Amino acid sequence: MYKVYKVLPGEELQSIADKLDMEMQVLCELNGLMEDTEVRAGESIVVPNYQANMFQTYRVKSGESLYEIGKRYDVSANDLALLNGIDVEDYIYPNQELMIPRKGVIIYLTKEGDTLMDVARRFKTSPERLQMENQNIYLLPEQLLVFKEENFI
């Protein structure tokens, strides 16, 4: 539920808390810090791992298809297939577990030439917030990136 965050130049606890849409008091409690503590660039602190709550699992019932499941959860069959490492035309089996993005979670498969700024614009967010929600961003073709829209919890 938590991960390590490296403080960027110019950041302070309040700006980090604002970026993560959390109370500074909670950030301080997580790290055993006082609210007036100064953090330095390169220092590591503990922050919530947004990806922990971005997906739910779904157990396939007999006769279901990715299209039906996708319609029920408002996600495309193509995105479901991508997320679960299968082809959209593959047969899915009863009792097979699928990962389903929670409401407000957007997924994107990177393409050749994508930049961090391009992807951040696509998600209507900052590059820093995008990095917080994705452990490693290499921007190699076909890397799966996720983003949770800010108005969803």
N, C-alpha and C positions, 0 to 999 in steps of 0.2 A: 503494500500500500504506500510505501515511501521510496524515494530514491535520492541520490546525492546530486546536489546542484552546485556547480562552480560559479562563484560570484564573478560577474563581469565588471570591467573597469567603470567606475562612476556609479555603481549600484550601491544602495544602502538597504537596510531591512525593509523600510517602508516601500521603496520602489519595487523590491522583489515581491512583497506581499501584494501590492497593487497589480503587478504583472500576473500573479497567480490567482487574482480575485479571491484573496483570503484576508482575514484579519491579521494585522501585524502581531497581535498578542499571541495568536495561535502559532505563528511562525516562530516566535521567540520561545514559547513553551516547548515546541518540538525540539529545539536546539539548546535548551537550557541557557538562554541568553536574556539579558535585560533589554528593554526597548531602546535604551540609549547606546547600546553596544554598536561600535563601528566595525563593519566587515570590510575586508580588503579583497581586491581582485585576485582571483585564483583560490581563495579560501573555499572550503567545502562546507555546505550546510545541508540539512535534511529537509526535503519538501515533499508534499503529497505526490504520488504517482498517478497522474490523471488517467493513464491507460488502464489502471486496475478496474475502473468502473465503466469502461467504454464498450464492453461487449458482454453479451449474455450467451448462454448455451441453449440450444433447442434440440430436442430429441425428435427425430423424424418419425412420423406415423405412416402406416401402410398406405400406399397409393399416392402420397404427396410428391410434389415436384418442387424444384427450386423456384419456379415461377409462382406457385401458390403460396409458398412460405414467404417469398419476397413481397408479394402483394399484402399479405397479412401484417408484415413488419415495416412496410413502406420503404423497402430497399430493392434495388434491381436484382434480378436473377444473376446477371453478370457480376455484380459486386459480391453477391453471396458466394458464387463460384470462386472468384478471385481470392476472397478472404479465407476460404476453406481449402484452397489449393487443388481445386477440381475443375474440370471443364463444365461449362454451362449445360452441355448435352449429356453429361455423365448420369448414370442411374444412381439415385440415392436410395439407401436401404432403410427399412424400418429399424428404429432404435439407433441409427447413426446420429452422432452428435455434431451439430453445426454451430459455428460461432456466428452470432447475429449482432450487428452494431446496435447499440442502444439508441433511443430517440435522440436526435440532435447530433449524432456522430456521423461525420462525413469521412469517406475513405477516398484515396487518390493513388493511382499507380503512376509513378514518375515516368517521364519520357526523356529521350535523348535531348540534351540542351536545356533542360529545366534548371533554373537557378532557385536558390532559397527564396529570393524576393518574389519570383514568379509564383511559386507555390503558396507563399504567404498571402499574396494578393488573391489567389484563387480561393483561399479559405477566408479571406477578408480579416486577416489578423497580422500580427507582427512576426518577423522571423524568430524573435526570441520566444514568443509564446508557442510557435510551431515546434521549436527545438525542445521546449519543456515537455510537450506531449508526445514526442517521438524520441526514443532513446538515442538512436544513431541515425543521422541523415547523411547518406553518402551521395545522393542524387544520381545514382547509377540508374540506367533504364530499368523499369519494372520494380522499383522499390515501393512497397506499400507504406503510405503515410496516412495517419489518422488525425482528425481534429474534431473537438467537441465544441459546437456552437456555444457562445457565451451565455445565451439566454436559457440554456438547458443545464440542469444540475445532475 
